[in-house]
Amino acid sequence: MRTLCVRLTGVLNTTQYSWRQDNIIMFNFV
């Protein structure tokens, strides 16, 4: 569920959280 939320937030704010989205997703996957 957290990954989905993060993904949605990233898609909504791809320009603002472009690097943050990658970092959070990577961390979750790791």
PQR file of N, CA, C, O and H, with PARSE charges and radii, in Angstrom:
ATOM      1  N   MET A   1       0.853  -1.208   0.000 -0.4000 1.5000
ATOM      2  CA  MET A   1       0.000   0.000   0.000 -0.0000 2.0000
ATOM      3  C   MET A   1       0.883   1.250   0.000  0.5500 1.7000
ATOM      4  O   MET A   1       0.587   2.245  -0.662 -0.5500 1.4000
ATOM      5  N   ARG A   2       1.968   1.167   0.757 -0.4000 1.5000
ATOM      6  CA  ARG A   2       2.850   2.331   0.850 -0.0000 2.0000
ATOM      7  C   ARG A   2       3.475   2.621  -0.521  0.5500 1.7000
ATOM      8  O   ARG A   2       3.606   3.776  -0.928 -0.5500 1.4000
ATOM      9  H   ARG A   2       2.209   0.359   1.295  0.4000 1.0000
ATOM     10  N   THR A   3       3.854   1.547  -1.220 -0.4000 1.5000
ATOM     11  CA  THR A   3       4.466   1.738  -2.532 -0.0000 2.0000
ATOM     12  C   THR A   3       3.494   2.434  -3.471  0.5500 1.7000
ATOM     13  O   THR A   3       3.889   3.302  -4.249 -0.5500 1.4000
ATOM     14  H   THR A   3       3.747   0.609  -0.889  0.4000 1.0000
ATOM     15  N   LEU A   4       2.223   2.054  -3.399 -0.4000 1.5000
ATOM     16  CA  LEU A   4       1.223   2.675  -4.273 -0.0000 2.0000
ATOM     17  C   LEU A   4       1.096   4.154  -3.963  0.5500 1.7000
ATOM     18  O   LEU A   4       1.064   4.992  -4.865 -0.5500 1.4000
ATOM     19  H   LEU A   4       1.902   1.349  -2.766  0.4000 1.0000
ATOM     20  N   CYS A   5       1.025   4.463  -2.687 -0.4000 1.5000
ATOM     21  CA  CYS A   5       0.912   5.876  -2.276 -0.0000 2.0000
ATOM     22  C   CYS A   5       2.110   6.665  -2.783  0.5500 1.7000
ATOM     23  O   CYS A   5       1.959   7.754  -3.338 -0.5500 1.4000
ATOM     24  H   CYS A   5       1.052   3.782  -1.954  0.4000 1.0000
ATOM     25  N   VAL A   6       3.280   6.116  -2.591 -0.4000 1.5000
ATOM     26  CA  VAL A   6       4.501   6.794  -3.043 -0.0000 2.0000
ATOM     27  C   VAL A   6       4.462   6.986  -4.542  0.5500 1.7000
ATOM     28  O   VAL A   6       4.825   8.044  -5.056 -0.5500 1.4000
ATOM     29  H   VAL A   6       3.402   5.232  -2.141  0.4000 1.0000
ATOM     30  N   ARG A   7       4.020   5.955  -5.239 -0.4000 1.5000
ATOM     31  CA  ARG A   7       3.975   6.025  -6.709 -0.0000 2.0000
ATOM     32  C   ARG A   7       2.992   7.103  -7.140  0.5500 1.7000
ATOM     33  O   ARG A   7       3.285   7.899  -8.033 -0.5500 1.4000
ATOM     34  H   ARG A   7       3.726   5.095  -4.821  0.4000 1.0000
ATOM     35  N   LEU A   8       1.834   7.127  -6.506 -0.4000 1.5000
ATOM     36  CA  LEU A   8       0.833   8.145  -6.844 -0.0000 2.0000
ATOM     37  C   LEU A   8       1.388   9.535  -6.597  0.5500 1.7000
ATOM     38  O   LEU A   8       1.243  10.432  -7.428 -0.5500 1.4000
ATOM     39  H   LEU A   8       1.597   6.480  -5.781  0.4000 1.0000
ATOM     40  N   THR A   9       2.016   9.704  -5.461 -0.4000 1.5000
ATOM     41  CA  THR A   9       2.591  11.012  -5.131 -0.0000 2.0000
ATOM     42  C   THR A   9       3.644  11.393  -6.154  0.5500 1.7000
ATOM     43  O   THR A   9       3.722  12.546  -6.577 -0.5500 1.4000
ATOM     44  H   THR A   9       2.134   8.976  -4.786  0.4000 1.0000
ATOM     45  N   GLY A  10       4.455  10.420  -6.551 -0.4000 1.5000
ATOM     46  CA  GLY A  10       5.494  10.685  -7.539 -0.0000 2.0000
ATOM     47  C   GLY A  10       4.885  11.092  -8.868  0.5500 1.7000
ATOM     48  O   GLY A  10       5.349  12.034  -9.511 -0.5500 1.4000
ATOM     49  H   GLY A  10       4.392   9.483  -6.208  0.4000 1.0000
ATOM     50  N   VAL A  11       3.845  10.380  -9.276 -0.4000 1.5000
ATOM     51  CA  VAL A  11       3.204  10.698 -10.556 -0.0000 2.0000
ATOM     52  C   VAL A  11       2.578  12.091 -10.498  0.5500 1.7000
ATOM     53  O   VAL A  11       2.611  12.841 -11.474 -0.5500 1.4000
ATOM     54  H   VAL A  11       3.468   9.616  -8.753  0.4000 1.0000
ATOM     55  N   LEU A  12       2.008  12.423  -9.339 -0.4000 1.5000
ATOM     56  CA  LEU A  12       1.365  13.735  -9.200 -0.0000 2.0000
ATOM     57  C   LEU A  12       2.400  14.846  -9.142  0.5500 1.7000
ATOM     58  O   LEU A  12       2.208  15.916  -9.720 -0.5500 1.4000
ATOM     59  H   LEU A  12       1.981  11.814  -8.546  0.4000 1.0000
ATOM     60  N   ASN A  13       3.490  14.588  -8.446 -0.4000 1.5000
ATOM     61  CA  ASN A  13       4.546  15.605  -8.314 -0.0000 2.0000
ATOM     62  C   ASN A  13       5.862  15.056  -8.853  0.5500 1.7000
ATOM     63  O   ASN A  13       6.870  15.010  -8.147 -0.5500 1.4000
ATOM     64  H   ASN A  13       3.646  13.718  -7.977  0.4000 1.0000
ATOM     65  N   THR A  14       5.833  14.645 -10.111 -0.4000 1.5000
ATOM     66  CA  THR A  14       7.044  14.065 -10.706 -0.0000 2.0000
ATOM     67  C   THR A  14       8.138  15.108 -10.793  0.5500 1.7000
ATOM     68  O   THR A  14       9.317  14.798 -10.622 -0.5500 1.4000
ATOM     69  H   THR A  14       5.014  14.683 -10.684  0.4000 1.0000
ATOM     70  N   THR A  15       7.750  16.344 -11.057 -0.4000 1.5000
ATOM     71  CA  THR A  15       8.757  17.398 -11.220 -0.0000 2.0000
ATOM     72  C   THR A  15       9.321  17.811  -9.866  0.5500 1.7000
ATOM     73  O   THR A  15      10.507  18.123  -9.756 -0.5500 1.4000
ATOM     74  H   THR A  15       6.793  16.596 -11.195  0.4000 1.0000
ATOM     75  N   GLN A  16       8.484  17.815  -8.842 -0.4000 1.5000
ATOM     76  CA  GLN A  16       8.945  18.256  -7.523 -0.0000 2.0000
ATOM     77  C   GLN A  16       9.616  17.113  -6.764  0.5500 1.7000
ATOM     78  O   GLN A  16      10.610  17.323  -6.068 -0.5500 1.4000
ATOM     79  H   GLN A  16       7.520  17.562  -8.931  0.4000 1.0000
ATOM     80  N   TYR A  17       9.074  15.912  -6.900 -0.4000 1.5000
ATOM     81  CA  TYR A  17       9.649  14.768  -6.174 -0.0000 2.0000
ATOM     82  C   TYR A  17      10.190  13.729  -7.150  0.5500 1.7000
ATOM     83  O   TYR A  17       9.927  12.534  -7.014 -0.5500 1.4000
ATOM     84  H   TYR A  17       8.267  15.741  -7.465  0.4000 1.0000
ATOM     85  N   SER A  18      10.935  14.195  -8.118 -0.4000 1.5000
ATOM     86  CA  SER A  18      11.489  13.270  -9.115 -0.0000 2.0000
ATOM     87  C   SER A  18      12.582  12.420  -8.481  0.5500 1.7000
ATOM     88  O   SER A  18      12.585  11.196  -8.618 -0.5500 1.4000
ATOM     89  H   SER A  18      11.147  15.166  -8.228  0.4000 1.0000
ATOM     90  N   TRP A  19      13.515  13.079  -7.780 -0.4000 1.5000
ATOM     91  CA  TRP A  19      14.604  12.333  -7.151 -0.0000 2.0000
ATOM     92  C   TRP A  19      14.110  11.636  -5.886  0.5500 1.7000
ATOM     93  O   TRP A  19      14.558  10.536  -5.563 -0.5500 1.4000
ATOM     94  H   TRP A  19      13.512  14.073  -7.669  0.4000 1.0000
ATOM     95  N   ARG A  20      13.192  12.274  -5.179 -0.4000 1.5000
ATOM     96  CA  ARG A  20      12.682  11.685  -3.939 -0.0000 2.0000
ATOM     97  C   ARG A  20      11.903  10.408  -4.266  0.5500 1.7000
ATOM     98  O   ARG A  20      12.048   9.400  -3.575 -0.5500 1.4000
ATOM     99  H   ARG A  20      12.829  13.168  -5.442  0.4000 1.0000
ATOM    100  N   GLN A  21      11.102  10.448  -5.286 -0.4000 1.5000
ATOM    101  CA  GLN A  21      10.317   9.276  -5.675 -0.0000 2.0000
ATOM    102  C   GLN A  21      11.240   8.086  -5.907  0.5500 1.7000
ATOM    103  O   GLN A  21      10.995   6.992  -5.399 -0.5500 1.4000
ATOM    104  H   GLN A  21      10.984  11.267  -5.847  0.4000 1.0000
ATOM    105  N   ASP A  22      12.301   8.307  -6.676 -0.4000 1.5000
ATOM    106  CA  ASP A  22      13.241   7.219  -6.961 -0.0000 2.0000
ATOM    107  C   ASP A  22      13.853   6.699  -5.669  0.5500 1.7000
ATOM    108  O   ASP A  22      13.932   5.488  -5.460 -0.5500 1.4000
ATOM    109  H   ASP A  22      12.500   9.197  -7.089  0.4000 1.0000
ATOM    110  N   ASN A  23      14.285   7.605  -4.804 -0.4000 1.5000
ATOM    111  CA  ASN A  23      14.913   7.199  -3.555 -0.0000 2.0000
ATOM    112  C   ASN A  23      13.957   6.379  -2.698  0.5500 1.7000
ATOM    113  O   ASN A  23      14.331   5.322  -2.191 -0.5500 1.4000
ATOM    114  H   ASN A  23      14.220   8.588  -4.973  0.4000 1.0000
ATOM    115  N   ILE A  24      12.734   6.856  -2.533 -0.4000 1.5000
ATOM    116  CA  ILE A  24      11.764   6.151  -1.688 -0.0000 2.0000
ATOM    117  C   ILE A  24      11.436   4.782  -2.291  0.5500 1.7000
ATOM    118  O   ILE A  24      11.422   3.775  -1.583 -0.5500 1.4000
ATOM    119  H   ILE A  24      12.431   7.715  -2.944  0.4000 1.0000
ATOM    120  N   ILE A  25      11.175   4.749  -3.596 -0.4000 1.5000
ATOM    121  CA  ILE A  25      10.829   3.480  -4.243 -0.0000 2.0000
ATOM    122  C   ILE A  25      11.987   2.501  -4.101  0.5500 1.7000
ATOM    123  O   ILE A  25      11.787   1.333  -3.769 -0.5500 1.4000
ATOM    124  H   ILE A  25      11.186   5.567  -4.171  0.4000 1.0000
ATOM    125  N   MET A  26      13.203   2.987  -4.355 -0.4000 1.5000
ATOM    126  CA  MET A  26      14.369   2.115  -4.232 -0.0000 2.0000
ATOM    127  C   MET A  26      14.464   1.565  -2.813  0.5500 1.7000
ATOM    128  O   MET A  26      14.690   0.372  -2.613 -0.5500 1.4000
ATOM    129  H   MET A  26      13.367   3.936  -4.625  0.4000 1.0000
ATOM    130  N   PHE A  27      14.291   2.438  -1.839 -0.4000 1.5000
ATOM    131  CA  PHE A  27      14.381   2.021  -0.437 -0.0000 2.0000
ATOM    132  C   PHE A  27      13.324   0.961  -0.136  0.5500 1.7000
ATOM    133  O   PHE A  27      13.613  -0.039   0.521 -0.5500 1.4000
ATOM    134  H   PHE A  27      14.107   3.408  -2.001  0.4000 1.0000
ATOM    135  N   ASN A  28      12.105   1.179  -0.617 -0.4000 1.5000
ATOM    136  CA  ASN A  28      11.034   0.216  -0.366 -0.0000 2.0000
ATOM    137  C   ASN A  28      11.362  -1.126  -1.013  0.5500 1.7000
ATOM    138  O   ASN A  28      11.168  -2.180  -0.407 -0.5500 1.4000
ATOM    139  H   ASN A  28      11.870   1.991  -1.151  0.4000 1.0000
ATOM    140  N   PHE A  29      11.859  -1.079  -2.241 -0.4000 1.5000
ATOM    141  CA  PHE A  29      12.182  -2.314  -2.941 -0.0000 2.0000
ATOM    142  C   PHE A  29      13.335  -3.044  -2.259  0.5500 1.7000
ATOM    143  O   PHE A  29      13.341  -4.272  -2.170 -0.5500 1.4000
ATOM    144  H   PHE A  29      12.017  -0.222  -2.733  0.4000 1.0000
ATOM    145  N   VAL A  30      14.301  -2.280  -1.785 -0.4000 1.5000
ATOM    146  CA  VAL A  30      15.454  -2.905  -1.120 -0.0000 2.0000
ATOM    147  C   VAL A  30      14.959  -3.576   0.153  0.5500 1.7000
ATOM    148  O   VAL A  30      15.751  -4.171   0.884 -0.5500 1.4000
ATOM    149  H   VAL A  30      14.296  -1.283  -1.857  0.4000 1.0000
TER
END
